């Protein structure tokens, strides 16, 4: 009986360890996805800023304000 209890306890520990490892992997993937999304948004913002500056310069040139 004690042998069976030890085996069940061992298996429970193994299962718990595997669940913790899977949870950790999921958290790592979620963190990586969030970081990637952040970088994509920052890059898009930089592109919008550059296009806006180009448009401002174009308007200044067209209206003679850039002299």
Predicted model as a PDB file, atoms N, CA, C, CB and O in Angstrom, pLDDT in the B-factor column:
MODEL        1                                                                  
ATOM      1  N   UNK A   1       0.809  -1.190   0.000  1.00 56.00           N  
ATOM      2  CA  UNK A   1       0.000   0.000   0.000  1.00 56.00           C  
ATOM      3  C   UNK A   1       0.861   1.266   0.000  1.00 56.00           C  
ATOM      4  CB  UNK A   1      -0.925  -0.009   1.194  1.00 56.00           C  
ATOM      5  O   UNK A   1       0.589   2.215  -0.735  1.00 56.00           O  
ATOM      6  N   UNK A   2       1.907   1.263   0.840  1.00 65.00           N  
ATOM      7  CA  UNK A   2       2.795   2.425   0.903  1.00 65.00           C  
ATOM      8  C   UNK A   2       3.477   2.639  -0.442  1.00 65.00           C  
ATOM      9  CB  UNK A   2       3.850   2.249   2.019  1.00 65.00           C  
ATOM     10  O   UNK A   2       3.669   3.778  -0.869  1.00 65.00           O  
ATOM     11  N   UNK A   3       3.844   1.547  -1.112  1.00 86.00           N  
ATOM     12  CA  UNK A   3       4.483   1.654  -2.413  1.00 86.00           C  
ATOM     13  C   UNK A   3       3.546   2.316  -3.417  1.00 86.00           C  
ATOM     14  CB  UNK A   3       4.911   0.272  -2.915  1.00 86.00           C  
ATOM     15  O   UNK A   3       3.980   3.153  -4.209  1.00 86.00           O  
ATOM     16  N   UNK A   4       2.283   1.955  -3.391  1.00 89.00           N  
ATOM     17  CA  UNK A   4       1.287   2.537  -4.278  1.00 89.00           C  
ATOM     18  C   UNK A   4       1.089   4.021  -3.973  1.00 89.00           C  
ATOM     19  CB  UNK A   4      -0.041   1.786  -4.153  1.00 89.00           C  
ATOM     20  O   UNK A   4       0.942   4.831  -4.888  1.00 89.00           O  
ATOM     21  N   UNK A   5       1.084   4.369  -2.709  1.00 92.00           N  
ATOM     22  CA  UNK A   5       0.930   5.764  -2.301  1.00 92.00           C  
ATOM     23  C   UNK A   5       2.122   6.593  -2.762  1.00 92.00           C  
ATOM     24  CB  UNK A   5       0.770   5.867  -0.777  1.00 92.00           C  
ATOM     25  O   UNK A   5       1.971   7.726  -3.219  1.00 92.00           O  
ATOM     26  N   UNK A   6       3.313   6.004  -2.631  1.00 93.00           N  
ATOM     27  CA  UNK A   6       4.511   6.707  -3.084  1.00 93.00           C  
ATOM     28  C   UNK A   6       4.479   6.924  -4.595  1.00 93.00           C  
ATOM     29  CB  UNK A   6       5.771   5.927  -2.689  1.00 93.00           C  
ATOM     30  O   UNK A   6       4.857   7.984  -5.094  1.00 93.00           O  
ATOM     31  N   UNK A   7       4.025   5.909  -5.306  1.00 93.00           N  
ATOM     32  CA  UNK A   7       3.940   6.015  -6.764  1.00 93.00           C  
ATOM     33  C   UNK A   7       2.945   7.102  -7.171  1.00 93.00           C  
ATOM     34  CB  UNK A   7       3.532   4.662  -7.380  1.00 93.00           C  
ATOM     35  O   UNK A   7       3.215   7.891  -8.077  1.00 93.00           O  
ATOM     36  N   UNK A   8       1.805   7.139  -6.500  1.00 95.00           N  
ATOM     37  CA  UNK A   8       0.793   8.152  -6.804  1.00 95.00           C  
ATOM     38  C   UNK A   8       1.316   9.546  -6.472  1.00 95.00           C  
ATOM     39  CB  UNK A   8      -0.507   7.872  -6.024  1.00 95.00           C  
ATOM     40  O   UNK A   8       1.073  10.498  -7.214  1.00 95.00           O  
ATOM     41  N   UNK A   9       2.036   9.665  -5.356  1.00 94.00           N  
ATOM     42  CA  UNK A   9       2.607  10.950  -4.959  1.00 94.00           C  
ATOM     43  C   UNK A   9       3.646  11.406  -5.985  1.00 94.00           C  
ATOM     44  CB  UNK A   9       3.243  10.851  -3.551  1.00 94.00           C  
ATOM     45  O   UNK A   9       3.692  12.580  -6.350  1.00 94.00           O  
ATOM     46  N   UNK A  10       4.466  10.483  -6.439  1.00 94.00           N  
ATOM     47  CA  UNK A  10       5.474  10.790  -7.455  1.00 94.00           C  
ATOM     48  C   UNK A  10       4.811  11.261  -8.746  1.00 94.00           C  
ATOM     49  CB  UNK A  10       6.357   9.558  -7.729  1.00 94.00           C  
ATOM     50  O   UNK A  10       5.225  12.258  -9.339  1.00 94.00           O  
ATOM     51  N   UNK A  11       3.779  10.538  -9.175  1.00 95.00           N  
ATOM     52  CA  UNK A  11       3.078  10.901 -10.406  1.00 95.00           C  
ATOM     53  C   UNK A  11       2.403  12.269 -10.278  1.00 95.00           C  
ATOM     54  CB  UNK A  11       2.035   9.831 -10.758  1.00 95.00           C  
ATOM     55  O   UNK A  11       2.376  13.046 -11.232  1.00 95.00           O  
ATOM     56  N   UNK A  12       1.862  12.556  -9.098  1.00 96.00           N  
ATOM     57  CA  UNK A  12       1.247  13.864  -8.873  1.00 96.00           C  
ATOM     58  C   UNK A  12       2.299  14.962  -8.975  1.00 96.00           C  
ATOM     59  CB  UNK A  12       0.552  13.912  -7.494  1.00 96.00           C  
ATOM     60  O   UNK A  12       2.050  16.018  -9.556  1.00 96.00           O  
ATOM     61  N   UNK A  13       3.469  14.707  -8.411  1.00 95.00           N  
ATOM     62  CA  UNK A  13       4.564  15.673  -8.494  1.00 95.00           C  
ATOM     63  C   UNK A  13       5.022  15.880  -9.927  1.00 95.00           C  
ATOM     64  CB  UNK A  13       5.736  15.217  -7.642  1.00 95.00           C  
ATOM     65  O   UNK A  13       5.288  17.008 -10.345  1.00 95.00           O  
ATOM     66  N   UNK A  14       5.113  14.797 -10.675  1.00 97.00           N  
ATOM     67  CA  UNK A  14       5.492  14.881 -12.089  1.00 97.00           C  
ATOM     68  C   UNK A  14       4.475  15.718 -12.868  1.00 97.00           C  
ATOM     69  CB  UNK A  14       5.605  13.467 -12.706  1.00 97.00           C  
ATOM     70  O   UNK A  14       4.846  16.584 -13.660  1.00 97.00           O  
ATOM     71  N   UNK A  15       3.214  15.452 -12.636  1.00 97.00           N  
ATOM     72  CA  UNK A  15       2.141  16.175 -13.331  1.00 97.00           C  
ATOM     73  C   UNK A  15       2.184  17.658 -12.986  1.00 97.00           C  
ATOM     74  CB  UNK A  15       0.761  15.586 -12.968  1.00 97.00           C  
ATOM     75  O   UNK A  15       2.027  18.512 -13.858  1.00 97.00           O  
ATOM     76  N   UNK A  16       2.398  17.957 -11.709  1.00 97.00           N  
ATOM     77  CA  UNK A  16       2.485  19.352 -11.278  1.00 97.00           C  
ATOM     78  C   UNK A  16       3.664  20.041 -11.956  1.00 97.00           C  
ATOM     79  CB  UNK A  16       2.620  19.441  -9.743  1.00 97.00           C  
ATOM     80  O   UNK A  16       3.533  21.171 -12.428  1.00 97.00           O  
ATOM     81  N   UNK A  17       4.793  19.383 -12.006  1.00 96.00           N  
ATOM     82  CA  UNK A  17       5.974  19.951 -12.653  1.00 96.00           C  
ATOM     83  C   UNK A  17       5.745  20.214 -14.137  1.00 96.00           C  
ATOM     84  CB  UNK A  17       7.162  19.024 -12.474  1.00 96.00           C  
ATOM     85  O   UNK A  17       6.155  21.249 -14.662  1.00 96.00           O  
ATOM     86  N   UNK A  18       5.094  19.283 -14.803  1.00 97.00           N  
ATOM     87  CA  UNK A  18       4.812  19.456 -16.225  1.00 97.00           C  
ATOM     88  C   UNK A  18       3.852  20.628 -16.445  1.00 97.00           C  
ATOM     89  CB  UNK A  18       4.222  18.161 -16.819  1.00 97.00           C  
ATOM     90  O   UNK A  18       4.021  21.409 -17.381  1.00 97.00           O  
ATOM     91  N   UNK A  19       2.852  20.742 -15.580  1.00 98.00           N  
ATOM     92  CA  UNK A  19       1.891  21.845 -15.694  1.00 98.00           C  
ATOM     93  C   UNK A  19       2.582  23.185 -15.479  1.00 98.00           C  
ATOM     94  CB  UNK A  19       0.745  21.672 -14.680  1.00 98.00           C  
ATOM     95  O   UNK A  19       2.295  24.157 -16.177  1.00 98.00           O  
ATOM     96  N   UNK A  20       3.494  23.233 -14.510  1.00 97.00           N  
ATOM     97  CA  UNK A  20       4.220  24.475 -14.262  1.00 97.00           C  
ATOM     98  C   UNK A  20       5.101  24.842 -15.455  1.00 97.00           C  
ATOM     99  CB  UNK A  20       5.072  24.350 -12.995  1.00 97.00           C  
ATOM    100  O   UNK A  20       5.200  26.014 -15.819  1.00 97.00           O  
ATOM    101  N   UNK A  21       5.732  23.853 -16.057  1.00 97.00           N  
ATOM    102  CA  UNK A  21       6.582  24.104 -17.223  1.00 97.00           C  
ATOM    103  C   UNK A  21       5.752  24.615 -18.393  1.00 97.00           C  
ATOM    104  CB  UNK A  21       7.339  22.827 -17.628  1.00 97.00           C  
ATOM    105  O   UNK A  21       6.159  25.551 -19.081  1.00 97.00           O  
ATOM    106  N   UNK A  22       4.598  24.012 -18.623  1.00 97.00           N  
ATOM    107  CA  UNK A  22       3.713  24.465 -19.704  1.00 97.00           C  
ATOM    108  C   UNK A  22       3.235  25.888 -19.451  1.00 97.00           C  
ATOM    109  CB  UNK A  22       2.505  23.522 -19.848  1.00 97.00           C  
ATOM    110  O   UNK A  22       3.192  26.703 -20.372  1.00 97.00           O  
ATOM    111  N   UNK A  23       2.877  26.189 -18.214  1.00 98.00           N  
ATOM    112  CA  UNK A  23       2.427  27.544 -17.872  1.00 98.00           C  
ATOM    113  C   UNK A  23       3.550  28.550 -18.105  1.00 98.00           C  
ATOM    114  CB  UNK A  23       1.949  27.608 -16.400  1.00 98.00           C  
ATOM    115  O   UNK A  23       3.321  29.642 -18.625  1.00 98.00           O  
ATOM    116  N   UNK A  24       4.748  28.176 -17.720  1.00 98.00           N  
ATOM    117  CA  UNK A  24       5.897  29.059 -17.914  1.00 98.00           C  
ATOM    118  C   UNK A  24       6.139  29.310 -19.403  1.00 98.00           C  
ATOM    119  CB  UNK A  24       7.156  28.455 -17.263  1.00 98.00           C  
ATOM    120  O   UNK A  24       6.408  30.440 -19.810  1.00 98.00           O  
ATOM    121  N   UNK A  25       6.044  28.263 -20.205  1.00 98.00           N  
ATOM    122  CA  UNK A  25       6.222  28.412 -21.651  1.00 98.00           C  
ATOM    123  C   UNK A  25       5.147  29.312 -22.254  1.00 98.00           C  
ATOM    124  CB  UNK A  25       6.198  27.042 -22.334  1.00 98.00           C  
ATOM    125  O   UNK A  25       5.432  30.141 -23.118  1.00 98.00           O  
ATOM    126  N   UNK A  26       3.921  29.144 -21.796  1.00 97.00           N  
ATOM    127  CA  UNK A  26       2.837  29.993 -22.295  1.00 97.00           C  
ATOM    128  C   UNK A  26       3.072  31.453 -21.929  1.00 97.00           C  
ATOM    129  CB  UNK A  26       1.489  29.523 -21.739  1.00 97.00           C  
ATOM    130  O   UNK A  26       2.830  32.345 -22.743  1.00 97.00           O  
ATOM    131  N   UNK A  27       3.537  31.701 -20.719  1.00 98.00           N  
ATOM    132  CA  UNK A  27       3.814  33.068 -20.300  1.00 98.00           C  
ATOM    133  C   UNK A  27       4.949  33.670 -21.129  1.00 98.00           C  
ATOM    134  CB  UNK A  27       4.166  33.108 -18.807  1.00 98.00           C  
ATOM    135  O   UNK A  27       4.895  34.843 -21.499  1.00 98.00           O  
ATOM    136  N   UNK A  28       5.961  32.878 -21.417  1.00 98.00           N  
ATOM    137  CA  UNK A  28       7.073  33.358 -22.255  1.00 98.00           C  
ATOM    138  C   UNK A  28       6.578  33.720 -23.649  1.00 98.00           C  
ATOM    139  CB  UNK A  28       8.185  32.289 -22.349  1.00 98.00           C  
ATOM    140  O   UNK A  28       6.956  34.752 -24.203  1.00 98.00           O  
ATOM    141  N   UNK A  29       5.734  32.868 -24.207  1.00 98.00           N  
ATOM    142  CA  UNK A  29       5.201  33.153 -25.551  1.00 98.00           C  
ATOM    143  C   UNK A  29       4.321  34.393 -25.541  1.00 98.00           C  
ATOM    144  CB  UNK A  29       4.401  31.952 -26.080  1.00 98.00           C  
ATOM    145  O   UNK A  29       4.374  35.201 -26.469  1.00 98.00           O  
ATOM    146  N   UNK A  30       3.515  34.549 -24.504  1.00 98.00           N  
ATOM    147  CA  UNK A  30       2.667  35.738 -24.400  1.00 98.00           C  
ATOM    148  C   UNK A  30       3.523  36.997 -24.268  1.00 98.00           C  
ATOM    149  CB  UNK A  30       1.706  35.616 -23.196  1.00 98.00           C  
ATOM    150  O   UNK A  30       3.216  38.025 -24.872  1.00 98.00           O  
ATOM    151  N   UNK A  31       4.585  36.920 -23.488  1.00 98.00           N  
ATOM    152  CA  UNK A  31       5.488  38.052 -23.324  1.00 98.00           C  
ATOM    153  C   UNK A  31       6.156  38.409 -24.651  1.00 98.00           C  
ATOM    154  CB  UNK A  31       6.550  37.740 -22.262  1.00 98.00           C  
ATOM    155  O   UNK A  31       6.267  39.584 -25.002  1.00 98.00           O  
ATOM    156  N   UNK A  32       6.595  37.394 -25.378  1.00 98.00           N  
ATOM    157  CA  UNK A  32       7.222  37.632 -26.684  1.00 98.00           C  
ATOM    158  C   UNK A  32       6.234  38.256 -27.657  1.00 98.00           C  
ATOM    159  CB  UNK A  32       7.772  36.323 -27.263  1.00 98.00           C  
ATOM    160  O   UNK A  32       6.594  39.161 -28.410  1.00 98.00           O  
ATOM    161  N   UNK A  33       4.995  37.784 -27.649  1.00 98.00           N  
ATOM    162  CA  UNK A  33       3.976  38.343 -28.538  1.00 98.00           C  
ATOM    163  C   UNK A  33       3.690  39.798 -28.188  1.00 98.00           C  
ATOM    164  CB  UNK A  33       2.683  37.519 -28.462  1.00 98.00           C  
ATOM    165  O   UNK A  33       3.533  40.634 -29.078  1.00 98.00           O  
ATOM    166  N   UNK A  34       3.624  40.099 -26.908  1.00 98.00           N  
ATOM    167  CA  UNK A  34       3.380  41.475 -26.474  1.00 98.00           C  
ATOM    168  C   UNK A  34       4.531  42.387 -26.880  1.00 98.00           C  
ATOM    169  CB  UNK A  34       3.175  41.530 -24.956  1.00 98.00           C  
ATOM    170  O   UNK A  34       4.304  43.510 -27.331  1.00 98.00           O  
ATOM    171  N   UNK A  35       5.756  41.917 -26.726  1.00 98.00           N  
ATOM    172  CA  UNK A  35       6.924  42.708 -27.115  1.00 98.00           C  
ATOM    173  C   UNK A  35       6.931  42.953 -28.614  1.00 98.00           C  
ATOM    174  CB  UNK A  35       8.220  42.006 -26.688  1.00 98.00           C  
ATOM    175  O   UNK A  35       7.245  44.055 -29.064  1.00 98.00           O  
ATOM    176  N   UNK A  36       6.589  41.937 -29.385  1.00 98.00           N  
ATOM    177  CA  UNK A  36       6.543  42.075 -30.835  1.00 98.00           C  
ATOM    178  C   UNK A  36       5.477  43.082 -31.250  1.00 98.00           C  
ATOM    179  CB  UNK A  36       6.277  40.720 -31.493  1.00 98.00           C  
ATOM    180  O   UNK A  36       5.702  43.904 -32.139  1.00 98.00           O  
ATOM    181  N   UNK A  37       4.317  43.014 -30.604  1.00 98.00           N  
ATOM    182  CA  UNK A  37       3.237  43.963 -30.909  1.00 98.00           C  
ATOM    183  C   UNK A  37       3.669  45.385 -30.567  1.00 98.00           C  
ATOM    184  CB  UNK A  37       1.949  43.596 -30.134  1.00 98.00           C  
ATOM    185  O   UNK A  37       3.399  46.318 -31.323  1.00 98.00           O  
ATOM    186  N   UNK A  38       4.332  45.549 -29.441  1.00 98.00           N  
ATOM    187  CA  UNK A  38       4.814  46.873 -29.031  1.00 98.00           C  
ATOM    188  C   UNK A  38       5.775  47.438 -30.067  1.00 98.00           C  
ATOM    189  CB  UNK A  38       5.504  46.798 -27.655  1.00 98.00           C  
ATOM    190  O   UNK A  38       5.677  48.606 -30.445  1.00 98.00           O  
ATOM    191  N   UNK A  39       6.705  46.604 -30.525  1.00 98.00           N  
ATOM    192  CA  UNK A  39       7.678  47.056 -31.519  1.00 98.00           C  
ATOM    193  C   UNK A  39       7.001  47.404 -32.839  1.00 98.00           C  
ATOM    194  CB  UNK A  39       8.742  45.983 -31.746  1.00 98.00           C  
ATOM    195  O   UNK A  39       7.395  48.362 -33.504  1.00 98.00           O  
ATOM    196  N   UNK A  40       5.987  46.636 -33.224  1.00 98.00           N  
ATOM    197  CA  UNK A  40       5.263  46.915 -34.461  1.00 98.00           C  
ATOM    198  C   UNK A  40       4.536  48.250 -34.372  1.00 98.00           C  
ATOM    199  CB  UNK A  40       4.266  45.790 -34.768  1.00 98.00           C  
ATOM    200  O   UNK A  40       4.536  49.031 -35.324  1.00 98.00           O  
ATOM    201  N   UNK A  41       3.922  48.507 -33.232  1.00 98.00           N  
ATOM    202  CA  UNK A  41       3.202  49.770 -33.046  1.00 98.00           C  
ATOM    203  C   UNK A  41       4.177  50.945 -33.052  1.00 98.00           C  
ATOM    204  CB  UNK A  41       2.398  49.749 -31.727  1.00 98.00           C  
ATOM    205  O   UNK A  41       3.888  51.990 -33.636  1.00 98.00           O  
ATOM    206  N   UNK A  42       5.320  50.777 -32.410  1.00 98.00           N  
ATOM    207  CA  UNK A  42       6.325  51.842 -32.398  1.00 98.00           C  
ATOM    208  C   UNK A  42       6.823  52.131 -33.809  1.00 98.00           C  
ATOM    209  CB  UNK A  42       7.505  51.460 -31.488  1.00 98.00           C  
ATOM    210  O   UNK A  42       6.991  53.290 -34.191  1.00 98.00           O  
ATOM    211  N   UNK A  43       7.056  51.083 -34.574  1.00 97.00           N  
ATOM    212  CA  UNK A  43       7.525  51.261 -35.948  1.00 97.00           C  
ATOM    213  C   UNK A  43       6.472  51.965 -36.790  1.00 97.00           C  
ATOM    214  CB  UNK A  43       7.885  49.908 -36.576  1.00 97.00           C  
ATOM    215  O   UNK A  43       6.794  52.856 -37.577  1.00 97.00           O  
ATOM    216  N   UNK A  44       5.217  51.569 -36.626  1.00 98.00           N  
ATOM    217  CA  UNK A  44       4.133  52.215 -37.366  1.00 98.00           C  
ATOM    218  C   UNK A  44       4.042  53.687 -36.982  1.00 98.00           C  
ATOM    219  CB  UNK A  44       2.787  51.505 -37.098  1.00 98.00           C  
ATOM    220  O   UNK A  44       3.832  54.540 -37.844  1.00 98.00           O  
ATOM    221  N   UNK A  45       4.195  53.986 -35.711  1.00 97.00           N  
ATOM    222  CA  UNK A  45       4.165  55.378 -35.260  1.00 97.00           C  
ATOM    223  C   UNK A  45       5.283  56.200 -35.876  1.00 97.00           C  
ATOM    224  CB  UNK A  45       4.258  55.441 -33.751  1.00 97.00           C  
ATOM    225  O   UNK A  45       5.072  57.352 -36.254  1.00 97.00           O  
ATOM    226  N   UNK A  46       6.462  55.622 -35.978  1.00 97.00           N  
ATOM    227  CA  UNK A  46       7.590  56.322 -36.588  1.00 97.00           C  
ATOM    228  C   UNK A  46       7.326  56.587 -38.066  1.00 97.00           C  
ATOM    229  CB  UNK A  46       8.882  55.512 -36.418  1.00 97.00           C  
ATOM    230  O   UNK A  46       7.669  57.651 -38.582  1.00 97.00           O  
ATOM    231  N   UNK A  47       6.719  55.621 -38.744  1.00 97.00           N  
ATOM    232  CA  UNK A  47       6.403  55.802 -40.160  1.00 97.00           C  
ATOM    233  C   UNK A  47       5.365  56.909 -40.351  1.00 97.00           C  
ATOM    234  CB  UNK A  47       5.892  54.484 -40.768  1.00 97.00           C  
ATOM    235  O   UNK A  47       5.479  57.724 -41.267  1.00 97.00           O  
ATOM    236  N   UNK A  48       4.353  56.931 -39.481  1.00 98.00           N  
ATOM    237  CA  UNK A  48       3.332  57.976 -39.561  1.00 98.00           C  
ATOM    238  C   UNK A  48       3.963  59.337 -39.305  1.00 98.00           C  
ATOM    239  CB  UNK A  48       2.191  57.710 -38.552  1.00 98.00           C  
ATOM    240  O   UNK A  48       3.662  60.309 -39.998  1.00 98.00           O  
ATOM    241  N   UNK A  49       4.839  59.404 -38.308  1.00 97.00           N  
ATOM    242  CA  UNK A  49       5.512  60.665 -37.986  1.00 97.00           C  
ATOM    243  C   UNK A  49       6.325  61.157 -39.181  1.00 97.00           C  
ATOM    244  CB  UNK A  49       6.424  60.493 -36.752  1.00 97.00           C  
ATOM    245  O   UNK A  49       6.303  62.346 -39.501  1.00 97.00           O  
ATOM    246  N   UNK A  50       7.039  60.250 -39.838  1.00 97.00           N  
ATOM    247  CA  UNK A  50       7.860  60.631 -40.990  1.00 97.00           C  
ATOM    248  C   UNK A  50       6.985  61.117 -42.148  1.00 97.00           C  
ATOM    249  CB  UNK A  50       8.729  59.444 -41.445  1.00 97.00           C  
ATOM    250  O   UNK A  50       7.309  62.109 -42.800  1.00 97.00           O  
ATOM    251  N   UNK A  51       5.884  60.420 -42.399  1.00 97.00           N  
ATOM    252  CA  UNK A  51       4.985  60.828 -43.490  1.00 97.00           C  
ATOM    253  C   UNK A  51       4.344  62.179 -43.182  1.00 97.00           C  
ATOM    254  CB  UNK A  51       3.888  59.761 -43.722  1.00 97.00           C  
ATOM    255  O   UNK A  51       4.170  63.008 -44.075  1.00 97.00           O  
ATOM    256  N   UNK A  52       3.995  62.396 -41.922  1.00 97.00           N  
ATOM    257  CA  UNK A  52       3.408  63.682 -41.534  1.00 97.00           C  
ATOM    258  C   UNK A  52       4.402  64.806 -41.746  1.00 97.00           C  
ATOM    259  CB  UNK A  52       2.950  63.653 -40.069  1.00 97.00           C  
ATOM    260  O   UNK A  52       4.042  65.870 -42.250  1.00 97.00           O  
ATOM    261  N   UNK A  53       5.656  64.577 -41.363  1.00 96.00           N  
ATOM    262  CA  UNK A  53       6.685  65.600 -41.555  1.00 96.00           C  
ATOM    263  C   UNK A  53       6.880  65.896 -43.040  1.00 96.00           C  
ATOM    264  CB  UNK A  53       8.018  65.152 -40.922  1.00 96.00           C  
ATOM    265  O   UNK A  53       7.049  67.051 -43.431  1.00 96.00           O  
ATOM    266  N   UNK A  54       6.855  64.845 -43.867  1.00 95.00           N  
ATOM    267  CA  UNK A  54       6.969  65.046 -45.316  1.00 95.00           C  
ATOM    268  C   UNK A  54       5.816  65.893 -45.832  1.00 95.00           C  
ATOM    269  CB  UNK A  54       7.003  63.694 -46.051  1.00 95.00           C  
ATOM    270  O   UNK A  54       6.015  66.780 -46.663  1.00 95.00           O  
ATOM    271  N   UNK A  55       4.610  65.623 -45.342  1.00 96.00           N  
ATOM    272  CA  UNK A  55       3.441  66.383 -45.774  1.00 96.00           C  
ATOM    273  C   UNK A  55       3.553  67.844 -45.343  1.00 96.00           C  
ATOM    274  CB  UNK A  55       2.158  65.759 -45.209  1.00 96.00           C  
ATOM    275  O   UNK A  55       3.221  68.749 -46.108  1.00 96.00           O  
ATOM    276  N   UNK A  56       4.019  68.068 -44.121  1.00 95.00           N  
ATOM    277  CA  UNK A  56       4.191  69.438 -43.630  1.00 95.00           C  
ATOM    278  C   UNK A  56       5.200  70.180 -44.505  1.00 95.00           C  
ATOM    279  CB  UNK A  56       4.655  69.438 -42.148  1.00 95.00           C  
ATOM    280  O   UNK A  56       4.969  71.327 -44.890  1.00 95.00           O  
ATOM    281  N   UNK A  57       6.300  69.534 -44.811  1.00 94.00           N  
ATOM    282  CA  UNK A  57       7.311  70.167 -45.657  1.00 94.00           C  
ATOM    283  C   UNK A  57       6.742  70.453 -47.053  1.00 94.00           C  
ATOM    284  CB  UNK A  57       8.567  69.268 -45.760  1.00 94.00           C  
ATOM    285  O   UNK A  57       7.039  71.491 -47.644  1.00 94.00           O  
ATOM    286  N   UNK A  58       5.934  69.540 -47.571  1.00 93.00           N  
ATOM    287  CA  UNK A  58       5.312  69.755 -48.877  1.00 93.00           C  
ATOM    288  C   UNK A  58       4.388  70.956 -48.872  1.00 93.00           C  
ATOM    289  CB  UNK A  58       4.543  68.521 -49.303  1.00 93.00           C  
ATOM    290  O   UNK A  58       4.384  71.738 -49.823  1.00 93.00           O  
ATOM    291  N   UNK A  59       3.613  71.113 -47.826  1.00 94.00           N  
ATOM    292  CA  UNK A  59       2.720  72.270 -47.710  1.00 94.00           C  
ATOM    293  C   UNK A  59       3.534  73.555 -47.576  1.00 94.00           C  
ATOM    294  CB  UNK A  59       1.768  72.107 -46.499  1.00 94.00           C  
ATOM    295  O   UNK A  59       3.211  74.567 -48.197  1.00 94.00           O  
ATOM    296  N   UNK A  60       4.587  73.513 -46.767  1.00 92.00           N  
ATOM    297  CA  UNK A  60       5.439  74.701 -46.629  1.00 92.00           C  
ATOM    298  C   UNK A  60       6.046  75.093 -47.969  1.00 92.00           C  
ATOM    299  CB  UNK A  60       6.553  74.449 -45.600  1.00 92.00           C  
ATOM    300  O   UNK A  60       6.085  76.273 -48.316  1.00 92.00           O  
ATOM    301  N   UNK A  61       6.517  74.105 -48.719  1.00 91.00           N  
ATOM    302  CA  UNK A  61       7.108  74.387 -50.035  1.00 91.00           C  
ATOM    303  C   UNK A  61       6.069  74.950 -50.988  1.00 91.00           C  
ATOM    304  CB  UNK A  61       7.731  73.119 -50.632  1.00 91.00           C  
ATOM    305  O   UNK A  61       6.352  75.885 -51.737  1.00 91.00           O  
ATOM    306  N   UNK A  62       4.868  74.387 -50.964  1.00 90.00           N  
ATOM    307  CA  UNK A  62       3.814  74.812 -51.877  1.00 90.00           C  
ATOM    308  C   UNK A  62       3.321  76.217 -51.552  1.00 90.00           C  
ATOM    309  CB  UNK A  62       2.654  73.831 -51.829  1.00 90.00           C  
ATOM    310  O   UNK A  62       2.913  76.951 -52.452  1.00 90.00           O  
ATOM    311  N   UNK A  63       3.354  76.591 -50.306  1.00 91.00           N  
ATOM    312  CA  UNK A  63       2.850  77.914 -49.904  1.00 91.00           C  
ATOM    313  C   UNK A  63       3.968  78.934 -49.767  1.00 91.00           C  
ATOM    314  CB  UNK A  63       2.093  77.813 -48.589  1.00 91.00           C  
ATOM    315  O   UNK A  63       3.700  80.089 -49.437  1.00 91.00           O  
ATOM    316  N   UNK A  64       5.198  78.544 -50.008  1.00 86.00           N  
ATOM    317  CA  UNK A  64       6.310  79.459 -49.921  1.00 86.00           C  
ATOM    318  C   UNK A  64       6.749  79.757 -48.493  1.00 86.00           C  
ATOM    319  CB  UNK A  64       5.959  80.720 -50.603  1.00 86.00           C  
ATOM    320  O   UNK A  64       7.495  80.710 -48.271  1.00 86.00           O  
ATOM    321  N   UNK A  65       6.313  78.980 -47.540  1.00 84.00           N  
ATOM    322  CA  UNK A  65       6.669  79.221 -46.139  1.00 84.00           C  
ATOM    323  C   UNK A  65       8.032  78.617 -45.790  1.00 84.00           C  
ATOM    324  CB  UNK A  65       5.592  78.643 -45.215  1.00 84.00           C  
ATOM    325  O   UNK A  65       8.518  78.788 -44.672  1.00 84.00           O  
ATOM    326  N   UNK A  66       8.636  77.927 -46.724  1.00 73.00           N  
ATOM    327  CA  UNK A  66       9.886  77.217 -46.432  1.00 73.00           C  
ATOM    328  C   UNK A  66      11.105  77.991 -46.924  1.00 73.00           C  
ATOM    329  CB  UNK A  66       9.865  75.828 -47.069  1.00 73.00           C  
ATOM    330  O   UNK A  66      12.166  77.410 -47.150  1.00 73.00           O  
ATOM    331  N   UNK A  67      10.951  79.300 -47.090  1.00 64.00           N  
ATOM    332  CA  UNK A  67      12.060  80.109 -47.619  1.00 64.00           C  
ATOM    333  C   UNK A  67      12.754  80.865 -46.533  1.00 64.00           C  
ATOM    334  CB  UNK A  67      11.569  81.074 -48.668  1.00 64.00           C  
ATOM    335  O   UNK A  67      13.708  81.595 -46.802  1.00 64.00           O  
TER     336      UNK A  67                                                      
ENDMDL                                                                          
END                                                                             
